[in-house]
Amino acid sequence: MKNHIPNAITAANLFFGCLSIIATFDGNLSLAAGYIVVAAILDYFDGFIARILNAYSEMGKQLDSLADIVSFGVAPGMIFYALSGKYLYFDENFIQFVPLIIVLSYTSLLIPIFSGIRLAKFNIDSRQSDSFIGVPTPAIALFICSIPFVIESGPLVAEHLFKSFWFIVLFPFVASYLLVAEIPLFALKFKTFGWEANKIRFVFIISCILLISFFNYFGISLSILLYVLLSLINNLFIHKK
């Protein structure tokens, strides 16, 4: 019985990923993003509960990947595709570039494609038991989730950035690279709660709270960037030791 509890939470993750896609089709990107945030919380707790109950199974592992490709690959990819359709345009004097706009809008689909590749690599890579190689799919998904909220509520500089032509064009390529890059990143898995073993995790969590407190939804975007930056700094420190 206990083996089904983490799987039920994973199934709920998948459910909210599907709701996100429906909300995107309905044109409600903020609601779609909110559903992905719920899916991300469930994704964290299914692993947490599995560790507490010692309820690991091969089925659970496969179900987790299938849920993640929907909730953190397809769903955020659809949000970004919708954003591309809304903000990716040329001036009417450059009407001849309309076919290029159409092609560029489909680069959003790189996000679910490379999310699938990243998840497949994770399943067969023994190096990723206590850390990650490449940015985890929920991190990219949460960055994308912050965009509709920032566009709605600011700050203005971030809003202009997320609506800009070059951001819309380049982000899918940058995100796709980060998903599969050979970059070690720390995981938010606590085996103990001592400071020495979890310094980087505590620093990250405290920093996230401060960033979100000061910058509201844009703080989520900054937190994901900080996650990558802290991992790179951590890698340099370990390498020096």
C-alpha positions in Angstrom: 0.0 0.0 0.0 2.7 2.5 1.0 4.3 2.1 -2.5 1.2 3.6 -4.1 1.4 6.9 -2.0 4.3 8.5 -3.9 2.8 7.3 -7.2 -0.5 8.9 -6.3 1.3 12.2 -5.7 3.2 11.8 -9.0 -0.2 11.2 -10.8 -1.4 14.4 -9.2 1.7 16.2 -10.7 0.7 14.9 -14.1 -2.9 16.0 -13.6 -1.9 19.6 -12.9 0.5 19.5 -15.9 -2.5 18.6 -18.1 -4.6 21.4 -16.5 -1.8 23.8 -17.3 -1.9 22.8 -21.0 -5.7 23.3 -21.0 -5.3 26.7 -19.4 -2.8 27.7 -22.0 -5.2 26.7 -24.8 -7.8 28.8 -23.1 -5.5 31.8 -23.1 -5.0 32.0 -19.3 -1.2 31.9 -19.1 -1.1 33.0 -15.4 -3.4 30.1 -14.4 -1.3 27.7 -16.6 1.8 28.9 -14.8 0.1 28.4 -11.4 -0.7 24.8 -12.2 2.9 24.1 -13.1 4.0 25.6 -9.7 1.6 23.2 -8.0 3.0 20.3 -10.1 6.5 21.3 -9.0 5.6 21.2 -5.3 4.0 17.8 -5.8 7.1 16.6 -7.7 9.3 17.6 -4.8 7.1 15.8 -2.3 6.7 12.6 -4.2 10.4 12.0 -3.9 10.4 13.2 -0.3 7.6 10.9 0.7 9.2 8.0 -1.2 12.4 8.5 0.9 10.5 8.6 4.2 8.5 5.5 3.4 11.3 3.8 1.6 8.8 3.2 -1.2 10.9 3.1 -4.3 9.8 1.2 -7.4 10.7 1.0 -11.0 7.2 1.9 -11.9 7.4 5.0 -9.8 10.6 6.0 -11.5 9.1 5.7 -14.9 5.8 7.4 -13.9 7.8 10.3 -12.4 9.6 10.9 -15.7 6.4 10.7 -17.7 4.7 13.2 -15.4 7.7 15.5 -15.6 7.9 15.6 -19.4 4.3 16.8 -19.4 4.4 19.2 -16.4 7.9 20.6 -16.9 8.4 20.0 -20.6 5.2 20.2 -22.7 3.3 22.5 -20.4 5.9 25.3 -20.1 6.8 24.8 -23.8 3.1 25.6 -24.6 3.2 28.7 -22.4 6.3 29.9 -24.1 4.8 29.2 -27.5 1.8 31.3 -26.6 4.1 34.1 -25.5 6.0 33.9 -28.8 2.7 34.2 -30.7 1.8 37.3 -28.6 5.1 39.2 -28.6 7.2 37.9 -31.5 6.5 40.3 -34.3 8.2 42.6 -36.8 7.2 46.1 -37.7 4.6 46.3 -40.6 7.4 47.7 -42.8 9.0 44.2 -42.6 6.0 42.2 -43.5 8.2 40.0 -45.7 9.6 38.4 -42.5 6.3 36.9 -41.4 7.4 33.4 -42.5 10.5 33.8 -40.3 8.3 34.8 -37.3 6.3 31.6 -37.8 9.5 29.5 -37.9 10.9 31.2 -34.8 7.7 30.7 -32.8 8.1 26.9 -33.3 11.6 27.0 -31.6 9.5 27.0 -28.3 9.1 23.3 -29.0 12.8 22.8 -28.3 11.9 23.1 -24.6 9.7 19.9 -24.4 12.1 18.1 -26.8 15.2 18.8 -24.7 13.3 18.3 -21.5 12.6 14.7 -22.7 16.3 14.2 -23.6 17.3 15.6 -20.2 14.9 13.2 -18.3 16.1 10.3 -20.4 19.7 11.1 -19.5 18.8 11.4 -15.8 17.3 8.0 -15.8 20.4 6.3 -17.1 23.1 8.5 -15.5 24.4 7.1 -12.2 26.2 10.4 -11.5 22.9 12.1 -10.7 21.8 10.3 -7.6 22.7 13.1 -5.2 23.2 16.0 -7.6 22.3 17.0 -11.1 24.2 17.2 -14.4 22.4 19.9 -16.4 19.6 22.2 -15.1 16.6 20.1 -13.9 13.4 20.5 -15.9 11.4 22.0 -13.0 13.9 24.9 -12.8 13.5 25.8 -16.4 9.7 25.3 -16.1 9.5 27.7 -13.0 11.5 30.3 -14.9 9.0 30.2 -17.7 6.1 30.3 -15.2 7.4 33.5 -13.7 7.2 35.3 -17.1 3.3 35.7 -17.4 3.2 37.1 -13.8 6.1 39.5 -14.5 4.4 40.7 -17.6 1.2 41.3 -15.6 2.7 43.0 -12.6 6.3 44.1 -13.4 8.9 45.3 -12.6 8.8 47.3 -15.8 12.4 46.5 -16.8 11.8 42.8 -16.4 8.5 43.1 -18.3 10.3 44.7 -21.3 13.0 42.1 -21.2 10.6 39.2 -21.3 8.6 40.8 -24.2 11.7 41.6 -26.2 12.4 40.1 -29.6 15.8 38.7 -28.7 14.7 37.1 -25.4 11.8 35.3 -27.1 14.1 34.1 -29.9 17.1 33.1 -27.8 15.6 31.7 -24.6 14.5 28.3 -26.1 18.1 27.7 -27.3 19.7 28.8 -24.0 17.2 26.7 -22.0 17.7 23.7 -24.2 21.5 23.9 -23.8 21.3 24.2 -20.0 19.0 21.2 -19.8 21.6 18.9 -21.3 24.8 20.7 -20.5 27.5 18.8 -18.5 27.3 21.3 -15.7 27.0 19.8 -12.1 24.3 21.4 -10.0 23.4 20.8 -6.4 20.1 19.1 -5.5 17.7 20.3 -2.8 17.8 17.0 -1.1 18.5 17.1 2.7 20.0 13.9 4.1 20.7 15.8 7.4 19.8 19.3 8.4 23.3 20.3 9.7 24.8 23.6 8.4 28.1 22.2 7.2 26.6 19.6 4.9 23.9 21.9 3.6 25.5 25.4 3.5 24.8 26.0 -0.2 21.2 24.8 0.1 20.5 27.1 3.1 22.1 30.0 1.4 20.1 29.3 -1.7 16.8 29.0 0.2 17.4 32.2 2.2 18.4 34.1 -0.9 15.3 32.9 -2.7 13.1 34.2 0.1 14.8 37.6 -0.1 14.7 37.8 -3.9 11.0 37.0 -4.0 10.3 39.4 -1.1 12.0 42.3 -2.9 11.2 41.5 -6.5 7.9 39.6 -6.3 7.4 37.3 -9.3 10.7 38.4 -10.9 12.4 37.0 -7.8 11.5 33.5 -9.1 13.4 34.2 -12.3 16.3 35.6 -10.4 16.3 32.6 -8.0 16.7 30.2 -11.0 19.6 32.2 -12.3 21.1 32.2 -8.8 20.7 28.4 -8.6 22.9 28.1 -11.7 25.4 30.7 -10.5 25.7 29.2 -7.0 26.3 25.7 -8.5 29.1 27.1 -10.7 30.7 28.8 -7.7 30.3 25.6 -5.7 31.9 23.6 -8.5 34.9 26.0 -8.5 35.3 25.7 -4.8 35.2 21.9 -4.8 37.6 21.8 -7.7 40.1 24.0 -5.7 39.8 21.7 -2.7 
